[in-house]
Amino acid sequence: MSAAAEFRERFRRRFHADARLFRAPGRVNLIGEHTDYNDGFVMPVAIGLSCWVAACRRDDRKLVVRAEDFDETFEADFASGPPPPAGGWSNYPLGVAVMLERAGIRAVGANLLISSDVPPGGGLGSSAAVEVAVASALSGLAGRCMEPARLARICQQAEHEYAGVHCGIMDQFVALHGAAGHALLLDCRTLEYALVPLPEEVRLVTCNTMVRHQLAAGEYNQRRADCEEAVRLLSAHLPGVRGLRDVTPEQLEKCRRQLPERIFRRSRHVVTENARTEDAAAALRDGDLARLGRRMAESHASLRDDYEVSCKELDQMVEITSRQRGVLGTRMAGGGFGGCVVSVVDAQQAEGFRARVTEDYESAVGVRPQVFILDAAPAAGEVFLT
């Protein structure tokens, strides 16, 4: 029996009903960090690590969610209107259900069983994978086929209002638009995107530092506030600026004296990261992997020094991965303060790379990392078993 069939059988034993299956991928971001909520450019890849949801309808207005990974069950009754945030992991499926209702989709009652192999807090889009898998399941049960970009917006709003994280659109969008064998270059303002082929001779390897510093969520929101303040100040000197996306490196440098030093450095990261991301996509199209590697190294330095979202464990992992045979580029991935490093590695060296990084990081830090060799995976959707 396949893993998907076993998952459906576990649902049947718990809820005494047959289920439909839905899957949403995690993601790794090759480059373009903290640019998404600044209307900028990102280049993520949907990955084979996924969140799975088994779902069936109920006769009442209850949402009953069993999370296998937490060994917990949550229940909310929509009979008297949308429930408020409940706290913890349950805010993700609950928020999605509420936002679907707000969008006119009567999505509950439903029984859901959730299981994910996307490591939480690892910078691999675990929250968005849950949101998109739940949204796919609930809209599917309601018989509503939604345009993927709209569903991504609904999931993003759920994270804003119910999880309290003012994330950009990247994670949800790539989970719904990714393609096997491709990265996705996304304009986060217009939501125009292009699929960028990944060379067959490389693999993506993520190395989880296994740390997640508690200040991450608050610092994430503070960085977003810093960027909003930068736009407010810059717009007084640069007509037409609606986001840091609209500012060139030359314009930012000319306005340096009008910005507090911290705000300037935050802005410099975003402005230069947008340029790096577009050039990295061009490098991939040109087959220039050395140029891609340089842009990734520059990205990590900017995240460390200007945006200040790295930490000693991430920097240690980047140092370790960058000296390995076969590595073509490496950088921290995700919001920061822990989580993962992403590396582009010669496919023939990937297994040896994984073994050496595991040994070197454990020796240096005293913690055994999770190291995944990844393929670019298809977008979210319903899974049909034969």
N, C-alpha and C positions, 0 to 999 in steps of 0.2 A: 504494500500500500504506500502511495506517495505521501510526502509530508503534508501536502494540501488536503489529500483525502483523510489523513489522520486528524488534521485540524477540524475538518467538517464533522468527523465522527465525534470529536470531543464536544463540539457544539450540540450535537444531537443528544448526547448523554446528559448534558447540563440542562438544556432547554426543552428536551423531548419534542423536537421539531426538526425539519429539514432546513438547511441554510443555503443561501447564495454566498459565494465567496468573492471578495474584493481585495485588491493588492495595490499598495502605493510604494514607490521606491524612496529610499533615502537619496541623498545627493552629496557629492563632494564638489567644492568650488575650486576650479583650477586657478582662477585669479579674478579679482574684482571684489574685494572685501570691504564691507561697510559703505559701498557705493549704492546699493539698491534703494535704501531709504533716502538717498540724495538724488534720485531721478537719473542715476548713472548707468554704467555698463557693467555687466557681470558675465562670467563664462563658467557656469556649473555643468555637471554631468550627473544624470540620473544613474544610480548604481544598483547592483543586484541585491544588496541588503534591503529588506522591505518590511513594511507593516502589513499585516493581514487582518482582515475583518470578516467574520462569518456573521450573517444577519438574517433575521426573519421578522415578519410583521407580527404585531400584537393587536388584540381587539380593543384595547383601551388606549389611553394617551400617555402611557408610561414609557420612559426610556430606561432600559435595564442594560447595564454595561458591565461585563466581566473582563478584567484585565489580567491575563495569565501571568504577565511579567511581574506584577505586583501582588498576585494572589489576593485580589480585592474585587468587590462588586459594588457598583454605584447605581442608585435608582433615583429618577426624578420624574415627577408627575406634571405633565403639561396641561392638565385639565383646567386649571385656573389661570393659565398664562405661563409665559416663559419664566423658568426658575432663575434666581440670581446665581452668580458664581459660587461654587461649593468649596473650592480649595483643592490644591494638589493636582494630581494627574487627571482627575475627572473634569477639570475645567476645559480640557481640550475637546473631548467628544461632546460635552454639554454645550460649549460655546458654538460648535459647528451646528448642532441641532437648533439652537436658538436663532442663529443667523440664517439658516435655511428657512425657518418659519417666518422670519422677518422679510425674507425675499419672496414670500408667497408660496413656499413649498411645504405642505403639511407632511413633515418627515417622520413623525412619531405618532403612535407607539411602535417600538421596535425592541427586539432583543439583539444585543451585539456581544460577540466574543472577539477580543483583540489580542493579538500576539505579534511581537516585533523582534527582529534581530538587528535593528539599527541601534547601536549603543547610545543610550541617553547621555546628553551632555558631552558628546564626543565631536561636535561640530560637523555631523553628517546628516543634519536635517531630520532628526528623529521626531520632533514636534510636528513639523509639517507633514511627515509621512503618516502620522496618526490622524491629523486633521483631514488630509486628502482621502485616506482610506475610509474614514468614517463618512465624509461628505459623499464619496462615491457610493457607499452602501446605502445611506439614507435617501439620497436622491434616486438611486436605483429602485429601492423598495417603493418609493412614492410614484414611480413610473415617469419621472421627469428626466429627460436627457438634456443636461445643461452644457452650454458652450464652455470649454475648458478654462478660458481666461476669466469668465465670470465666476466659475466655481473656485478658482484660485483666489479671487478677491474676497469671496465669502469666507474662505479659510483664513486668510490674512486678517480680516476683521474679527473673526473669532479669537485669534491670538491676541489682538489688541485689547478687546473688551473683556475677555474672560481669563486670559493668562496674564494680562498686564504687561506684555512685551510688545513694544511698538516696532515690530519687525517690518522689513521691506517685503516685496512680493516674490523675491527670487526663489525661495525654497518651495513654496506652493506651486509656482509657475512651472518650474522644471519637473516637478513630480507629475504634472499633468501634460507636459509637452516634450519630455525627453525622448530620445531615440537610441536604440542599440547602435554602438559603434561611433557615436557622435557626442561632442560637447555642444552646448547651446549658448550662443552669444545673444544676450537679451538687453534691449533698451528698456530700462525700467520705467521710463516716462511714457513712451508710446506703446509699450508691450510688443513692438515689432521684434522679431527674432530670426536668427539664421542658424541652421545646423552646420556645425563645423566637423568634418571627419577627423577622427583620431587615427594616427598611423597604426597599422597592424603590428609594427615592430616594437611598440611600447605598451607597457601596462601602467595602470594607476595603482599606487600602493599608499594606503593610509595607515599611519602609525599613531595609535591612541596613547597619549601620555598617561592615561588613567587618573588624571587629576582634574578637578573642576572646582575652582575657587569660588566661594560663596558670593563674592561681590559681583559676579558676572552680570546678573540681570540688572542690578542698579547702575552699574557702570555702563552697560549697553545703552540704557535710557539716557544717561548723562551725555554720552557721546552724541546721541541724536539731538539732544538739546543744544549742545555746543555747535553743531552744524546749523541748526535753525537760527541760532544767534549770529553765526557768520553770515548767513543769507540776509538777515535783517540789516546788519552793518554794511555789507557789500552793496546791497541794492541802493543805498543812498549815494553811492559813487559810480555804480555800473547799472545804468537803466536797462530794464528788461531781464534782470537776474531774478529767476524764480526758485532756483536751486543751485547747489554747488556745481551741478552738471553744466550750468551756463557760463562758468568761469574758466578762463584759460590760465595756464601757469604764469604767463606773462602778466595778465591782469592782476592775478593774486599778488604777485611780487610787488607791483606798483602800489597796491593798496595795503601793503604790510603794516605801515605805520598807523593805519586806521583800525587795526585789529589788536586785541590783547594777544600776547605771545601764545598762550595755550590755544586760543581760537584760531590763530594763524596756522599753527602746526596741524591741528585737526583738519583744517581746510586744505592744507598742502597735501596731506595724505589722500584725501578724496579726489582732488583735482588731478594729481599725478597718477593715481590708481586708475582713473578712467582712461587716461592716455595709454597706460601699460596694458590694460585689458584689450583695447582695440588692437594694439600692436601685437599682443600675444596671439589673438585670433588670426591676424595676418601671417604671423610666423608659422602657425599650424598649417594654414592653407598653402604656404610656400614650402613646407617641409623643413623649415629652419628650426630644428629643435634646440640648437645652441642659443638662439635668440629667445626662444620661449623660456629656457632655463634662466637667462639673465633677467628677464622681466619678473619671473617668480622670485628670484633672490632679492631684487629691488623691492618687490611687494612686501616681503617679510621684514626687511629693514625699515620700511616706512611704517608698517603696523607696529613694530617694536618701538621705534624712536619718536615718530610724530603722533600716531594715534594711541600709543601706549596701551595696547590690549594684549601684548604677549606676557609671558611669565618665564621664570627660570627653566621650568620643565619643557616648555615649547622651544625655547632657545637651545636647550641642550639637545632636544630631539632633532632640530634643524641642523645643528652642528654635526651630530652623528650621521644623519642621513646624507648630508652633503658630501661626506668624505668616502662614501661607499662606492665600490665598482658598479658601473652601469647606471648611476643616477644622472639624469639629464636636467632636472630642476626640482626644487623642493621649497616649501613654505608652510607656515601655519595656515590652517583652514578653519573657517567658522568664526564665531563672534569673539573668541579669545579667552584669556585667563584659564587656559587648560584646553583639553580636547585633543584634536588631531592635527597632524602634519600630513600634507599630501605631497607625494613625490611622483614624478614621471621617470619611469625606469625602463631600461632596455629589457624587452620581454625575456630574453634568454638569461638575464641576470636576476630576474624577479625573485625566484625562490631563494637564491643565495643572499640576496639583499634582505629579505625578510628574516632569515636566520641570523645574519650578522647584526642587524639593527636590534633584534630582540635581545641578543646576548650583550651588546654594547650598552644599550639603555638600562637594562637590568643591573649591569655591573656599575654603571655610573650613578643611578638614582635609587636603586634598591627596589624597584617596582617592575614587574613583568608587563610589557606593553601588549596591547592587542594590535596585531598587524594583519591587514586585509589586502589581498591582491584582488583588484576589482575590474570588472568589465562595465562598460556603459550599457545601461539596461533600458527597456521600453518604458513608456509612460504608464500611469495608473490606469486601472480598469477592472472590469469584472473578469473572473477566472472561471473558465468552464472545464470541468473534468470529464474525460472520456471514459 
